[in-house]
Amino acid sequence: MHISSAIFHCSAPDLDACPDGSLPEFAFIGRSNVGKSSLLNLLAGEAGLARVSPKPGFTKMINIFTINKNWRLVDLPGYGFAEGSKKSTRQFNKAVSAYLKHRANLSLVFTLIDSGLTPQEIDLEFIGWLAQNGVPFVLVFTKTDKITPAEVKTNITAFMAAIAPWFVQPPATFTCSANTGDGRQALLGVIEEMMTAIRAETPAEPEEKPAGPVTRKRGHDLDRPW
């Protein structure tokens, strides 16, 4: 997939403030400090698209970007945000939960996991929540340049073993590094594949009729487990 344009659309405090559902959305989420903003910039090919901060939990809104004028990239607040009041944390979690459960045009969630860590309870809890609520997702293990390939493999194997009881078929996994660019094409390929499926199942509208919201089942039979 070639990215020809990446434009900031809006920052929404909650689901009601999100834009219309006319374009498919691909959301990215992970524990604070997992490298989400750096990965989003890598995917979009825009160094300053998502603001990168050394302070964990910088993203506090649902940030939405329009890509190639035909799909949206959604930067969700990181779970496990530790700064600020507990009330603010609850509000962030409530907004993210509502978006993930009720956003009709959400096509797929890319859940980011730090490949340099052994399985973390907060990540496992979040994956369990996604599974219980039927949210389509894949796993993206980040920062693979920070440790050896053997360590990456060991941590991924341990993580997949921990979540294995929850799935008949395990979720698809990918690895990436925002520093080296590894994984970019694979992740964009997932989006391109899903966009192809969406276009195939969406009836063409007459030119004189305005395009309405995308209404379809979430998830697609693409020989993948999401």
C-alpha positions as CSV (number, residue, x, y, z in Angstrom):
1,M,0.0,0.0,0.0
2,H,1.2,3.5,-0.9
3,I,0.4,6.3,1.4
4,S,-0.3,9.4,-0.7
5,S,-1.8,11.6,2.0
6,A,-2.1,11.6,5.8
7,I,-4.2,14.4,7.2
8,F,-5.2,15.1,10.8
9,H,-9.0,15.0,11.0
10,C,-9.9,15.6,14.7
11,S,-9.4,14.8,18.4
12,A,-12.5,13.4,19.9
13,P,-13.0,13.1,23.7
14,D,-15.5,10.3,23.3
15,L,-17.5,8.2,20.8
16,D,-20.2,10.8,20.3
17,A,-17.6,13.3,19.1
18,C,-16.1,11.0,16.5
19,P,-16.8,11.9,12.9
20,D,-19.3,10.2,10.7
21,G,-18.9,6.5,9.9
22,S,-18.4,6.9,6.2
23,L,-14.8,5.6,6.1
24,P,-13.3,2.4,7.5
25,E,-11.2,2.9,10.6
26,F,-8.1,1.0,11.8
27,A,-7.3,1.7,15.4
28,F,-4.0,1.4,17.3
29,I,-3.8,0.9,21.0
30,G,-1.3,-0.3,23.6
31,R,0.1,0.1,27.0
32,S,1.6,3.6,27.7
33,N,5.1,3.9,26.3
34,V,4.8,1.0,23.9
35,G,5.9,3.1,21.0
36,K,2.5,3.7,19.4
37,S,3.0,7.2,18.2
38,S,6.4,6.4,16.6
39,L,4.8,3.4,14.8
40,L,1.9,5.5,13.5
41,N,4.3,8.0,12.1
42,L,6.3,5.2,10.4
43,L,3.1,3.8,8.8
44,A,1.9,7.1,7.6
45,G,5.3,8.2,6.4
46,E,4.8,11.5,8.3
47,A,7.4,12.1,11.1
48,G,5.1,14.6,12.9
49,L,1.7,13.1,12.3
50,A,1.3,11.7,15.8
51,R,3.1,13.6,18.5
52,V,5.8,11.6,20.2
53,S,6.5,12.4,23.8
54,P,9.0,11.0,26.3
55,K,6.2,11.2,28.9
56,P,4.0,8.0,29.0
57,G,0.3,8.6,28.5
58,F,0.6,11.7,26.3
59,T,-2.3,10.7,24.1
60,K,-5.5,11.6,26.0
61,M,-8.0,11.9,23.1
62,I,-9.2,9.7,20.3
63,N,-7.1,11.1,17.5
64,I,-8.3,10.5,14.0
65,F,-6.3,10.9,10.8
66,T,-7.6,10.5,7.2
67,I,-5.3,8.4,5.0
68,N,-5.4,8.4,1.2
69,K,-8.9,10.1,1.5
70,N,-10.5,6.7,1.9
71,W,-9.7,5.3,5.3
72,R,-8.9,6.5,8.8
73,L,-6.1,5.7,11.2
74,V,-7.2,6.1,14.8
75,D,-4.7,6.7,17.6
76,L,-6.4,5.6,20.9
77,P,-5.2,6.6,24.4
78,G,-2.9,4.0,25.9
79,Y,-4.3,1.8,28.6
80,G,-2.5,1.9,31.9
81,F,-2.2,5.7,31.8
82,A,-0.8,6.5,35.2
83,E,-0.6,10.3,35.2
84,G,-3.4,12.6,36.3
85,S,-6.4,11.9,38.4
86,K,-8.1,8.5,38.7
87,K,-11.3,10.3,37.5
88,S,-9.5,11.3,34.3
89,T,-8.2,7.7,33.8
90,R,-11.7,6.3,34.2
91,Q,-13.0,8.8,31.6
92,F,-10.3,7.8,29.1
93,N,-11.0,4.1,29.7
94,K,-14.7,4.7,29.3
95,A,-14.3,6.6,26.0
96,V,-11.9,3.9,24.6
97,S,-14.2,1.1,25.7
98,A,-17.3,2.7,24.0
99,Y,-15.3,3.3,20.8
100,L,-14.1,-0.3,20.6
101,K,-17.4,-1.8,21.4
102,H,-19.8,0.4,19.4
103,R,-17.9,2.1,16.5
104,A,-19.7,0.4,13.6
105,N,-17.0,1.3,11.0
106,L,-14.1,0.0,13.1
107,S,-12.5,-2.6,10.9
108,L,-9.6,-3.8,13.0
109,V,-7.6,-3.0,16.1
110,F,-3.8,-3.2,16.1
111,T,-2.9,-4.0,19.7
112,L,0.7,-3.1,20.5
113,I,2.8,-5.2,22.9
114,D,6.4,-4.4,23.9
115,S,8.5,-7.3,22.6
116,G,11.2,-6.6,25.2
117,L,9.0,-7.6,28.1
118,T,7.7,-10.8,29.5
119,P,3.9,-11.0,29.5
120,Q,2.4,-8.1,31.4
121,E,-0.8,-8.5,33.3
122,I,-2.3,-5.3,32.0
123,D,-1.7,-6.5,28.4
124,L,-3.2,-9.9,29.1
125,E,-6.3,-8.3,30.7
126,F,-6.8,-6.1,27.7
127,I,-6.5,-9.0,25.2
128,G,-9.0,-10.9,27.3
129,W,-11.4,-7.9,27.2
130,L,-11.1,-7.7,23.4
131,A,-11.8,-11.4,23.1
132,Q,-14.8,-11.3,25.4
133,N,-16.3,-8.3,23.5
134,G,-15.7,-9.8,20.0
135,V,-13.5,-6.9,18.9
136,P,-11.4,-7.9,15.8
137,F,-7.7,-7.4,16.5
138,V,-4.2,-8.5,15.7
139,L,-1.1,-8.3,17.9
140,V,1.9,-6.1,17.0
141,F,5.1,-6.7,19.0
142,T,7.0,-3.5,19.0
143,K,10.6,-2.4,19.6
144,T,12.2,-5.5,18.2
145,D,15.4,-3.7,17.6
146,K,16.0,-3.2,21.3
147,I,16.7,-6.9,22.1
148,T,18.0,-9.9,20.3
149,P,15.8,-12.0,17.9
150,A,16.0,-14.9,20.4
151,E,14.6,-12.7,23.2
152,V,11.8,-11.4,20.9
153,K,10.9,-15.0,20.0
154,T,10.9,-16.1,23.7
155,N,8.7,-13.2,24.8
156,I,6.2,-13.7,22.0
157,T,6.0,-17.4,22.6
158,A,5.3,-16.8,26.3
159,F,2.7,-14.2,25.5
160,M,0.9,-16.4,23.1
161,A,1.0,-19.4,25.5
162,A,-0.6,-17.2,28.2
163,I,-3.6,-16.2,25.9
164,A,-4.0,-19.5,24.1
165,P,-6.8,-20.8,26.3
166,W,-9.0,-17.9,25.2
167,F,-9.0,-18.7,21.5
168,V,-9.9,-21.6,19.2
169,Q,-7.5,-20.0,16.7
170,P,-4.9,-17.5,18.0
171,P,-4.8,-14.0,16.8
172,A,-2.4,-13.0,14.0
173,T,0.9,-11.6,15.2
174,F,3.3,-9.2,13.7
175,T,6.6,-7.6,14.7
176,C,7.9,-4.2,14.0
177,S,10.5,-1.5,14.8
178,A,9.8,2.2,14.3
179,N,13.5,2.8,14.3
180,T,14.4,0.4,11.5
181,G,11.2,0.4,9.6
182,D,10.8,-3.4,9.9
183,G,7.1,-4.5,9.8
184,R,5.8,-1.4,8.0
185,Q,4.9,-3.1,4.8
186,A,3.3,-6.1,6.6
187,L,1.0,-3.9,8.6
188,L,0.0,-1.8,5.7
189,G,-0.6,-5.0,3.8
190,V,-3.1,-6.0,6.4
191,I,-5.0,-2.8,6.0
192,E,-4.8,-3.0,2.2
193,E,-6.2,-6.6,2.3
194,M,-9.1,-5.5,4.5
195,M,-9.8,-2.4,2.3
196,T,-10.0,-4.7,-0.7
197,A,-12.5,-6.9,1.1
198,I,-14.6,-3.9,2.2
199,R,-14.7,-2.5,-1.3
200,A,-15.8,-5.9,-2.7
201,E,-18.7,-6.2,-0.3
202,T,-19.9,-2.6,-0.4
203,P,-22.4,-2.0,-3.2
204,A,-21.6,0.9,-5.5
205,E,-23.8,3.9,-4.9
206,P,-25.2,6.0,-7.8
207,E,-23.1,9.1,-8.4
208,E,-26.0,11.4,-7.6
209,K,-26.5,9.9,-4.1
210,P,-24.3,11.0,-1.2
211,A,-22.2,8.3,0.4
212,G,-23.7,7.1,3.6
213,P,-22.1,5.5,6.7
214,V,-20.4,2.1,6.2
215,T,-22.8,-0.6,7.5
216,R,-21.4,-4.1,7.5
217,K,-20.3,-6.9,9.7
218,R,-17.0,-6.3,11.5
219,G,-14.3,-8.7,10.4
220,H,-13.8,-10.4,7.1
221,D,-13.1,-13.9,6.0
222,L,-9.6,-13.4,4.7
223,D,-8.1,-16.7,5.9
224,R,-6.8,-14.8,8.9
225,P,-7.9,-15.1,12.5
226,W,-9.3,-11.7,13.2
